Amino acid sequence: MKQGSPYGTHRVLEPQGVLPQGAWKIDNTMEIFDNEVLIDVAALNIDAASFTQIKQEANGDAARVAEIVLDIVARRGKMHNPVTGSGGMLIGTVLEIGPALATKCDLRVGDKIATLVSLSLTPLRIDRISKVQLHQDRIEIKGRAILFETGLYAKLPPDIPENLALAILDVAGAPAQTARLVQPGDTVLVIGGGGKSGTLCIFEARKHAGPSGCVIGASPFEQDCQRMKALGWVDHALQVDATDALALMQAVAAVTQGRMADVVINCVNIPNTEMGSILSTREGGKIYFFSMATSFTAAALGAEGVGKDVEMIVGNGYARGHAEFALALLRESVTLRQLFQERYV
């Protein structure tokens, strides 16, 4: 059996000298190297920014979405959206473990797992797409994938249904990072607060900001705002389009008496929300860009252009222990679990 790099560089086809995520094309043959895991894939959860772009390109047609995904994987050897640069994650069953890895990991053949590394670096072969779930950003497939030695994963727990676990693990980094960032008494703005990651961030922000803090959710959709109010975790639900930077700034200023937010968490799945985030943050505040639709060039130059001294944090989807953290939220809150079961499964 061939030896492989822990980082999967042996799979890179073009260009040479880069890691799999940065590669245009990788080798997706399913004969494993000695330090890889072969997975029988059941479903892909495409990240929100990528799936939104694909749905727009497909005019909302599920069959056309399937064609676009198949084409991307055929050309690139991975589900790496060339427009958004992002991927997603998968669930499946372990079929084979390379001998060099078998003694280093706790996986066994037959384990059901969710990968916690992006599909944008995961060798993937799709044999058939059986279902496209347009409202869950999910695609059920028959196919196989490779997990590298350094690839993160979570074993699916017996007390949480697979699709429910997949829905929350897809955005597990967001609430874990929110818990790190929010302090008691903080004013927190969650942009995209009506979505999946946004809801988790609001729930976590409420706990950490405490009774002396203020949690604000923002969405352009009335139904999202109504849901945020009904859940009871926000002090204010602002119906405002975050791509309109001045409108968002004015809405936040109105409910904070001009103080703005200490922490802004951007969870939207569309571009051009960087300036709204920046203008809604107080001087010296923090912005966590969880959204994969973020242009960090626009964010950096935009903050400079308006003379705003804020700390901007790249939305790393990984935080140590984030999978266990996210799954624990479903056990902690019956309301949160019911919401995810109803909306995302």
N, C-alpha and C positions, 0 to 999 in steps of 0.2 A: 504494500500500500504506500502511496506517495506521501511524503512529508509536506506539511503546509505551514505557512506563516500564521502566528497567532492572530494577526490582524486581517488575514484574508487577502494579502497582496498577491498571492499565487493565482488568484482568480481574475486579476485585472488583465483585460485584453487591450484596451486603449483608453487614454494614452498610458504608456508605461511610466512607472515612477510615482504614481499616486496611489492612495488608498481606495478601497472599493466604493466608498461614498462619493468621492470626487471623480471617479472614473466615468467616462461616457458609456462604456460597455464592459460587462464582466462575463466570465464563463459560467453558464448555468447548467452544465452537464451535471447529472445527479449521481455520479460515481464519487464517493466521498474521499477526501484526504484523511490522513491518520488522526487529525485533530479537529475534525468537523462532526456535526450532528446532522443527520438526514431527517427531515420532518415531512410527514404526510399532512398536507395543508387542507383545512376545512373551510376557512374564511379569511378574507383580508379586510381589515379596517383601514380604508384610505384616509389619510389625514384631511381635516376639514378644508384647508385651503386648496389642496389638490383636487378633492372631490367636487368642490364648488366650481372650480375652473373647468373640470371635465364635463360636469352637467351642463354648464353654460355652452361649451363647445358642441355638446350633443343635443342642445335645445330640449333638455329634460327627457330624452328618449332613452330608456334603459338598454335597449338593444345596441344603440349607438355608443352608450357608455361602455358596454362590454367590448365592442370593437376597438375603441380607443385604448382601453387597458390592455387588451391582447396585443395590440400593435406596439405599445410602449415596451412591454415585456419581451416581445419577439426581437425588437431592435436593440434593447439595452441589456437583456439578461436579468433584469430586476424591475420592480415597479417604482421607477424614479421619474416622476413627472418632469419633462423638459421645460415646461413653462414655469411652474412654481418651484422646482428644485427639491420637492419634498416627496415623502413616501407614505408611511403609515406603519402598521404592524399586522401580525397574523396570529391565528391559533391553529394548532394541529397536534398530531400525535408523533412521538419519537419512534422512528423506524430503525435507525442504526446509529451507533456511536463509535467513532474512530478509536482504535486501541490506545493511542497516545493520550486521549482525553478521558477515557472511561474511568480511570482511577482518580482523576482530578475533579470530577463534577459529581453532583448527586442525582443525575438523571439516570433513568433506566428505560429500556425499550418498552413502549406502551404508555409512558407518561404523557398526559395531556398538558400542553404548555402554551403560553402566550409569549411571543418574542417581544423583548423590550428594546430592541434596536430597530432602526428605521428600515423599511422596505427599500429605501433608496440605496442601501448597501448590501441587501440580502439576495444572494442568487436564488432565482425563482423560475419555476417552469409551470405554466398553466396548461393543463390538458383539456379542461372544459370549464366554462363558467355556467353554473346551474341557476344562479339567481342574483340579480342586482337589486339591492335594497336602497332606493334613492333617498329615503329620508333618514337612514341610519349610517350613511357613508360606508356601507358594507357590501362586500361581494362574496358570495359563496362559490367555492371553486372545487374542482378536483385537480390536484397538482402537488408539487413537491418543492421544498426549499432547503437551503443549507444555512446552518448556524455556525459561525466561526468560534474558535476557542475563546475569544474575548467577548463573544456576544452575550448580552444579558437576556434573561428569561425569567418567567414566573410559572411555577406549577399551578395549574388551575385548582382552586380549593373545592372540596366536596360540598360545602354548604352554600355555594353561590353558583347558579346556573352559568354555563359556559358563555352564552351570548351576553349576559349581564356583566360577567367578569371582563369580557373583551371590551365592552362599552366603556368601562371605567378605567381599565388599564391603558387604553389608548391615549388617555390624557392624564395619566397618573402623576406626571411631573408637576402639573399646574398647582394642585392643592398642597403638595409637599413644599414647593417653593413659596407659596403664599404663607404657609405656617412659619417659614423662616423670616419672611420680610415684615409681616405685620406685628406691630407692638401695641400694648394696651393704650387706648386713647387715640389711636391713629384715625385719620380720615382716609378711607380707602375707596377708590373708584375702580370698578370692574367694567371695562368696555367689552361688550358682547356678553353681558351678564345673563342673558336669557338662554345662552347655548349650553352645551354639555360641560366644557371646561370652565366656562364662566360661572355656572351654577355651583360647581365644586369650590371655586375660588371664593364666591360669596359666602358659602357655608363656612368655610375655614376662616375667612376674614372676620365674620361675625364673632366667632369664638375667641379669636386673638385680639381683636380691637376692644372687645368687652363692652360693658354698658356705657362707658364714657367715650367710646369711639363712635364713628359714623361710617356706615357702609352704604355706598351708592352704586346702583347698577344702571348701565346705560344700554339701550337697544333702540333701533329705529322702528321696531314693531310693537304695536299696541298690545298684542297678545303676550309677548315676552314681558312687558312691563306689568301687565295684570298678574301674570304668574309669579313674578318676583315679589310683588306686593302680597299675594296670597300666601306664599311660603313664609313670609314674615321675617326674613333674614336681612332685608335692606331697610334703611331709614328713608331712602329716596329711590324711586325708579324713574329714570329720565328717558323719555321717548325722544331721542335725538340721533341723527345720523353722524357717526364719528368721522366720516370723510369730510364733513363740514366743520373744520377746525374751530372757527370762531363761534359757531352755534354751540358746540360742545363746551368750549371754554365758558361761554356766557351761562349755560345751564348749570355747570358745576359751580361757578362763582355765585349764582343766585341762591344755591342751597348751602353754601359754606360761608356766606357773608364775605366773599372775596378772598378767603384764606386758601382756597384750592385744596388739592389732595396731597397728603403725605406720601401715599403709595398709589400708583396707578398700575393696574394689571390689564394688559391688552390681550384679549382672547378672540378677537374677530377672525373671520375667514376670508376677508377681502382686503385688497391693498388700499393705500392712501389714508391710513388712520394714524400715521406717525405724528403729524403736527397737532392733531386733536389731543393726543396723549400728552405731548410736551406742554402745550398751553394750559392743560388742566392740572398740571403738577406744580406745587409750590417750589420756590427757590430752595435748592438743597434736598428736594424730595427724590423719590425713586420711581423708576418705571420698569416694569417687568414685561418684556415683549414675548409672550408665549406664542403669539400668532406666527405661523410660518409664512404668512403673507407680508410680513414686515420687510421693508427695505432699510437695512441698517445704514446705508449711505444716506438715504433721505432723513433718517432719524438723527444721525450725527451732524449733518450739514444744516438740517432744519433747526436743531437746538442752538447751534452756533449763530444761525441767521437771525434768530429772535433774541439772542443774548440770554439764554436760559441755562443756568447752572444746575443741571439735574444729573443724577446717576442713572444710566440706562443699562439694563441687564439683558443679555442675550437669553432667549428662552430655551435653555437647556432642558430637554425632555427627561433628563435623568437626574435624580437626587437619590443619595444612598437610602435604601429602604423604601423607595417611593411606591413600589407595587404593594407591599404589605400595608403601607400607610393608606393608600387609596381603597383597598379592599376593606380595611377596618372601618372606613367611613360608611360603607353600606351596612355594616353590622351595628354601627353606632346610631344611625338615624333611620327609623322606619319610614319617615317621610321621604328622605333622599332615595332610599331603595325603591319605594313605590314609584317615585317620579322617573327614575332611570328605567324601571321595568316597563312603565307605560310608554315612555317616549323614545327609548333608544334600543329596545329589544324587539 
